[in-house]
């Protein structure tokens, strides 16, 4: 679906949601069932975000970019 743009591998843990924030870094936040977690920046690589693209952390731990259809 998307193309891999990140070179840094993010080690994912159970109970957390991973996303690329407005600042371009990868963040993790606890899911609703994870009561002990806290929000934390986990990546050191900054992604230059473009308008009309979606950014996400794939199953392999790398950041991907996909073009949105209606943007």
Secondary structure, DSSP 8 states (H G I E B T S, - for coil): --EE---S-----TTEEEEE-TTSSEEEEE-TT-SS---EE---------TTEEEEE-TTS-EEEEE-TT-
